[in-house]
């Protein structure tokens, strides 16, 4: 019942639901949900589409008995011609798929007997490609590392998104099956289910990876190709691979039941869930500020700012000088324009450790003063930061802005050029992330 509640929350609060599914959901439960929903969807929507739009084979109209008919005889030729004429009439009278026509079958199939494929295609093709794309466009790190770390979390969110995106349309198809409904209606229901799945996946990618909306939309726009790739792979593998036997091994491996070197991605996922559960249990202690800080950091990574603020503020209530909580609350206050509050939090950090976060505390202080138009104070903080971190593109950009505002154009140009050069010499995965943003900003100033 708890897993069902989490799934249905996707319709109301998709970001919150994805976060809760990551923390408390069961991969096996959502895999079973996909299997059940796909059976419903395939026997209602796909069956109607397959009946209306399927391209028939000539063998359905012409099946000569070679033991009795000589193919060179006039009777055999006449039978063949009659069959091909009937086949041509069937093709000409068959309705076309709206908009795209028969080219759709190069990418998708309406075969209602392959209801077991979605859970396999999503687990083996869609999720890995989505992780590859997010590692490329979001610059979050090496693909292999991200795959091992986040496969389980994205997998359970993806399966949940697919099940809940297709459930309402499968139910609608079930209601319409007794009615005389045009096949175009079923086609648009099929399109709508895929579009809703894409919307839910945007929230899944933002929650799992903290991706921006732009990156999430781009990944969702490309990742569907994995489903077509999987369809082609299944066409050329041996028949047993297309059977539910493969589904059994997918569950065994991705569910984490194997041990040793092949223990599955599921174990990593369960370790993350157990860690989060441990943190929540630790918050029961009224004197434990660190557990609230760690939970706040987790929710910040998931772009769930409200829940992050709740835990970070609780940490401050327990320990007003908690350094990490003050640092993060300062950054959030600056982001929302409360610059005085941001400086108050940052001051508590500096009092304890002026090298906190690899001295990035000075970059944040300088940026806050810059936003406030207090250029002298901003310059003092940013000079200190740039002296300690001379290749940080963001700090160099802010320092250049301060120098420009004070009329030191030549030195400002020098800072902007250093910011661009720093971005160019950064590791590839970092250039695809935030550093690229600061490089673009510096180029604009130049």
C-alpha positions in Angstrom: 0.0 0.0 0.0 2.9 2.4 0.7 4.4 1.7 -2.7 1.0 2.3 -4.4 0.6 5.6 -2.5 4.0 6.7 -3.7 3.1 5.8 -7.3 -0.2 7.7 -7.3 1.5 10.8 -5.8 3.3 11.2 -9.2 0.0 12.6 -10.6 -0.1 15.3 -7.9 3.4 16.1 -6.8 5.8 14.5 -9.3 9.1 15.9 -7.9 8.1 15.0 -4.3 6.9 11.5 -5.4 10.2 10.8 -7.3 12.2 11.7 -4.2 10.1 9.5 -1.9 10.2 6.6 -4.4 14.0 6.9 -4.4 14.1 6.7 -0.6 11.3 4.2 0.1 10.3 2.5 -3.1 10.8 -1.1 -4.2 12.3 -1.8 -7.6 10.6 -5.2 -7.7 7.2 -3.6 -6.9 7.5 -1.0 -9.7 8.8 -3.6 -12.1 5.7 -5.7 -11.4 3.6 -2.5 -11.8 5.1 -1.9 -15.3 4.4 -5.5 -16.2 0.7 -5.3 -15.1 0.1 -1.9 -16.7 1.8 -3.0 -20.0 -0.5 -6.0 -20.2 -3.5 -3.7 -19.8 -2.1 -1.2 -22.3 -1.1 -3.7 -24.9 -4.4 -5.7 -24.9 -6.4 -2.5 -25.2 -4.5 0.3 -27.0 -1.8 -1.7 -28.8 -4.2 -4.5 -29.9 -6.5 -1.9 -31.5 -3.6 -0.2 -33.2 -2.1 -3.4 -34.4 -5.4 -4.5 -35.9 -6.0 -1.2 -37.7 -2.5 -0.3 -38.9 -0.4 -3.5 -39.1 1.3 -4.1 -42.4 0.1 -7.6 -43.5 2.6 -10.1 -45.1 2.1 -11.6 -48.5 2.3 -15.1 -46.9 -1.1 -14.4 -45.2 -2.7 -14.4 -48.7 -0.5 -16.8 -50.6 0.6 -20.1 -49.1 1.0 -22.7 -51.9 1.2 -26.4 -51.2 4.4 -27.4 -53.0 3.5 -31.0 -52.8 0.4 -30.6 -55.0 1.0 -27.5 -57.1 3.6 -27.1 -59.8 4.7 -23.4 -59.6 5.2 -23.4 -63.3 1.6 -24.5 -64.1 -1.0 -22.0 -65.2 -3.1 -22.8 -62.1 -0.3 -21.9 -59.8 0.3 -18.7 -61.7 -3.3 -17.8 -61.5 -3.5 -18.5 -57.8 -0.4 -16.4 -57.2 -1.9 -13.5 -59.2 -5.2 -13.7 -57.3 -3.4 -13.7 -54.0 -1.2 -10.7 -54.9 -4.2 -8.8 -56.2 -6.0 -9.4 -52.9 -2.9 -8.4 -51.0 -2.6 -5.2 -53.0 -6.3 -4.4 -52.2 -5.7 -5.0 -48.5 -2.7 -2.7 -48.5 -4.6 0.1 -50.4 -7.6 -0.2 -48.1 -5.6 -0.3 -44.9 -5.8 3.0 -42.9 -2.5 4.9 -42.5 -1.0 5.9 -39.2 -1.8 9.7 -38.7 0.9 12.2 -39.6 3.9 9.9 -39.9 2.4 7.0 -41.8 4.1 3.6 -42.1 7.5 5.2 -41.2 6.3 4.8 -37.6 7.0 1.1 -37.8 10.7 1.8 -38.4 10.8 3.0 -34.8 7.9 1.4 -32.9 5.8 -1.7 -32.9 2.1 -2.3 -31.9 2.5 -6.0 -31.4 0.2 -6.8 -28.4 1.9 -10.1 -27.6 5.1 -8.3 -26.4 3.7 -6.8 -23.3 6.7 -8.1 -21.3 9.1 -5.9 -23.3 8.7 -2.5 -21.6 10.3 -3.5 -18.3 13.3 -5.0 -20.2 13.7 -2.1 -22.7 13.5 0.5 -19.9 15.9 -1.3 -17.7 18.5 -2.4 -20.3 18.4 0.4 -22.9 16.5 3.5 -21.8 18.0 4.0 -18.4 21.6 3.5 -19.4 21.2 5.8 -22.4 19.6 8.5 -20.2 22.5 8.3 -17.8 25.0 8.6 -20.7 23.2 11.6 -22.0 22.9 13.3 -18.6 26.6 12.7 -18.0 27.4 14.4 -21.3 25.1 17.4 -21.2 25.0 18.0 -17.4 28.8 17.4 -16.8 28.2 15.3 -13.7 31.1 13.0 -14.1 32.4 9.8 -15.8 29.6 7.7 -17.3 30.8 4.4 -15.7 30.9 6.0 -12.2 27.5 7.7 -12.6 26.0 4.4 -14.0 27.1 2.4 -11.0 26.1 5.2 -8.5 22.7 6.2 -9.9 21.4 3.4 -12.0 19.2 2.0 -9.3 17.7 5.4 -8.4 16.9 6.4 -12.0 15.7 2.9 -12.8 13.0 2.9 -10.1 11.9 6.4 -11.0 11.8 5.5 -14.7 9.7 2.4 -14.2 7.4 4.3 -11.9 7.0 7.1 -14.5 6.2 4.6 -17.3 3.6 2.7 -15.2 1.8 5.8 -14.1 2.0 7.5 -17.5 0.4 4.5 -19.3 -2.1 3.4 -16.6 -4.9 6.0 -17.3 -4.7 5.5 -21.0 -4.8 1.7 -20.6 -8.0 2.1 -18.5 -9.4 4.5 -21.1 -8.7 1.9 -23.8 -10.4 -0.8 -21.6 -13.6 1.4 -21.4 -13.6 2.1 -25.2 -13.0 -1.5 -26.2 -16.8 -2.1 -26.1 -17.5 1.0 -28.2 -17.1 1.7 -31.9 -14.1 4.1 -31.7 -12.0 5.1 -34.6 -8.4 3.8 -34.5 -7.1 7.4 -34.7 -8.4 7.9 -31.1 -6.3 5.0 -29.9 -3.3 6.4 -31.7 -3.6 9.7 -30.0 -4.0 8.0 -26.7 -0.8 6.1 -27.4 1.0 9.4 -28.3 -0.4 11.0 -25.1 0.9 8.2 -22.9 4.4 8.7 -24.3 4.2 12.4 -23.9 3.1 12.0 -20.2 6.0 9.6 -19.6 8.4 12.2 -21.0 6.9 14.9 -18.6 7.3 12.5 -15.6 10.9 11.7 -16.7 11.8 15.4 -16.6 11.0 15.4 -12.9 12.8 12.1 -12.4 16.0 13.5 -14.0 15.9 16.7 -11.9 15.4 14.7 -8.8 18.0 12.0 -9.3 20.7 14.2 -10.9 19.7 17.8 -10.0 19.6 18.6 -13.7 18.2 21.8 -15.0 14.9 21.8 -16.9 16.7 22.5 -20.2 19.1 19.5 -19.8 16.3 17.3 -18.6 14.1 18.1 -21.6 17.1 17.5 -24.0 17.8 14.1 -22.4 14.1 13.1 -22.6 13.9 14.2 -26.2 16.8 11.9 -27.2 16.6 9.0 -24.8 13.4 7.5 -26.4 15.7 6.3 -29.2 16.9 3.6 -26.8 13.4 2.0 -27.0 13.7 1.7 -30.8 17.2 0.4 -30.5 16.1 -2.3 -28.1 13.3 -3.2 -30.4 15.8 -3.8 -33.3 18.1 -5.8 -31.0 15.3 -8.0 -30.0 14.5 -8.7 -33.7 17.9 -10.2 -34.3 18.5 -12.2 -31.1 17.5 -15.8 -30.6 13.9 -16.4 -29.8 14.5 -17.4 -26.1 15.8 -13.9 -25.5 12.4 -12.5 -26.3 10.7 -14.7 -23.7 9.9 -13.8 -20.1 12.9 -15.9 -19.3 15.0 -12.8 -19.9 12.7 -10.8 -17.7 13.5 -13.3 -14.9 17.3 -12.6 -15.2 16.7 -8.8 -15.4 14.9 -9.0 -12.1 17.6 -11.2 -10.6 20.5 -8.9 -11.7 19.0 -5.5 -11.4 17.2 -6.5 -8.2 20.5 -7.2 -6.6 20.1 -10.9 -5.7 23.4 -11.9 -7.1 26.5 -11.7 -5.0 30.3 -11.1 -5.6 31.4 -9.2 -8.7 27.9 -9.5 -10.3 25.8 -8.6 -7.3 23.7 -6.1 -9.3 23.0 -2.4 -9.2 20.2 -3.0 -6.8 22.5 -3.4 -3.8 24.0 0.1 -4.4 20.5 1.5 -4.5 19.5 -0.2 -1.3 22.7 1.1 0.4 21.6 4.6 -0.5 18.1 4.0 0.8 19.5 2.6 4.1 21.8 5.6 4.5 18.9 8.0 4.0 16.8 5.9 6.5 19.7 6.1 9.0 19.8 9.9 8.7 16.1 10.2 9.3 16.4 8.0 12.4 19.3 10.2 13.6 17.2 13.3 13.5 15.2 12.0 16.4 18.2 13.0 18.6 17.4 16.6 19.5 21.1 17.4 19.7 22.2 15.9 16.4 22.5 18.8 13.9 24.7 16.9 11.4 21.9 14.5 10.4 19.7 17.5 9.4 22.6 19.0 7.5 23.2 15.8 5.5 19.5 15.5 4.7 19.4 19.2 3.7 22.3 18.6 1.3 20.6 15.5 -0.2 17.4 17.6 -0.9 19.5 20.4 -2.3 21.0 18.0 -4.8 17.5 16.9 -5.7 16.4 20.6 -6.2 13.9 20.3 -3.4 14.6 23.6 -1.8 11.7 23.7 0.7 12.6 20.4 2.3 16.3 21.4 2.3 15.5 24.6 4.1 13.4 22.7 6.7 16.4 20.5 7.7 19.1 23.2 7.4 17.1 25.6 9.6 16.5 22.8 12.1 20.3 22.3 12.2 20.7 26.0 13.0 18.2 25.7 15.8 20.2 22.9 17.4 23.6 24.5 16.8 23.5 28.2 15.6 27.2 27.9 14.6 26.8 24.8 12.5 29.3 25.7 9.7 27.8 23.7 6.7 24.3 24.7 7.5 25.2 28.4 7.7 27.2 28.1 4.4 24.3 26.5 2.5 21.7 28.8 4.1 23.8 31.8 3.1 23.9 30.6 -0.6 20.2 30.1 -0.6 19.5 33.5 0.9 21.7 35.1 -1.7 19.9 33.3 -4.5 16.6 34.6 -3.2 17.9 38.2 -2.9 18.1 38.3 0.9 21.7 39.7 0.9 21.9 40.8 4.5 20.8 37.4 5.8 23.3 35.8 3.4 26.2 37.9 4.9 25.1 37.0 8.4 25.3 33.3 7.6 28.6 33.7 5.8 30.1 35.7 8.7 29.5 32.8 11.1 31.3 30.5 8.7 34.4 32.8 8.4 34.6 33.2 12.1 35.1 29.4 12.4 37.1 28.6 9.2 38.0 31.2 6.6 39.1 28.3 4.3 35.7 26.5 4.4 34.7 24.7 1.2 38.2 25.2 -0.3 37.9 28.9 0.4 34.8 29.2 -1.7 33.2 31.0 1.3 35.1 34.2 0.1 33.8 33.8 -3.4 30.2 33.6 -2.0 30.8 36.7 0.2 32.3 38.6 -2.7 29.4 37.7 -5.0 26.9 38.8 -2.3 28.6 42.2 -1.9 28.7 42.5 -5.7 25.0 41.9 -5.9 24.5 44.6 -3.2 26.7 47.1 -5.1 29.3 47.2 -2.3 32.3 47.0 -4.6 35.0 47.7 -2.1 33.9 44.9 0.2 33.4 42.6 -2.8 36.9 43.4 -4.1 38.5 42.6 -0.8 36.7 39.2 -0.5 37.3 38.2 -4.2 41.0 39.3 -4.2 41.5 36.9 -1.3 39.6 34.1 -3.1 41.4 34.6 -6.4 44.8 34.6 -4.6 43.9 31.2 -3.1 42.0 29.8 -6.2 43.6 31.5 -9.2 41.9 29.1 -11.7 38.3 29.2 -10.6 36.3 30.5 -13.5 33.4 31.7 -11.4 35.6 33.6 -9.0 37.6 35.2 -11.8 34.3 36.2 -13.5 33.0 37.9 -10.3 36.4 39.6 -9.7 36.3 40.9 -13.3 32.9 42.3 -12.8 34.0 44.2 -9.7 37.1 45.6 -11.5 34.9 46.7 -14.4 32.5 48.4 -12.0 35.5 50.3 -10.5 36.7 51.5 -13.9 39.8 49.1 -14.1 38.9 47.9 -17.6 42.3 46.4 -18.5 42.6 44.3 -15.4 39.0 43.3 -15.7 39.7 42.1 -19.2 42.6 40.1 -17.8 40.3 38.4 -15.3 37.7 37.6 -17.9 40.4 36.1 -20.2 41.7 34.0 -17.3 38.2 32.8 -16.6 37.8 31.6 -20.3 41.3 30.0 -20.3 40.5 28.3 -17.0 37.3 26.8 -18.5 39.3 25.6 -21.5 41.9 23.7 -19.5 39.3 22.1 -17.1 38.5 18.4 -17.4 36.0 17.6 -20.2 33.1 16.6 -17.8 33.5 19.9 -15.9 33.5 22.0 -19.1 30.1 20.5 -19.8 28.8 21.7 -16.4 28.7 25.0 -14.6 32.2 26.0 -15.8 30.8 26.4 -19.4 28.3 28.9 -18.0 30.9 31.1 -16.5 33.1 30.9 -19.6 30.1 32.1 -21.7 29.5 34.9 -19.2 33.1 36.0 -19.3 33.1 35.9 -23.1 30.1 38.1 -23.1 31.8 40.7 -20.9 34.9 40.6 -23.2 
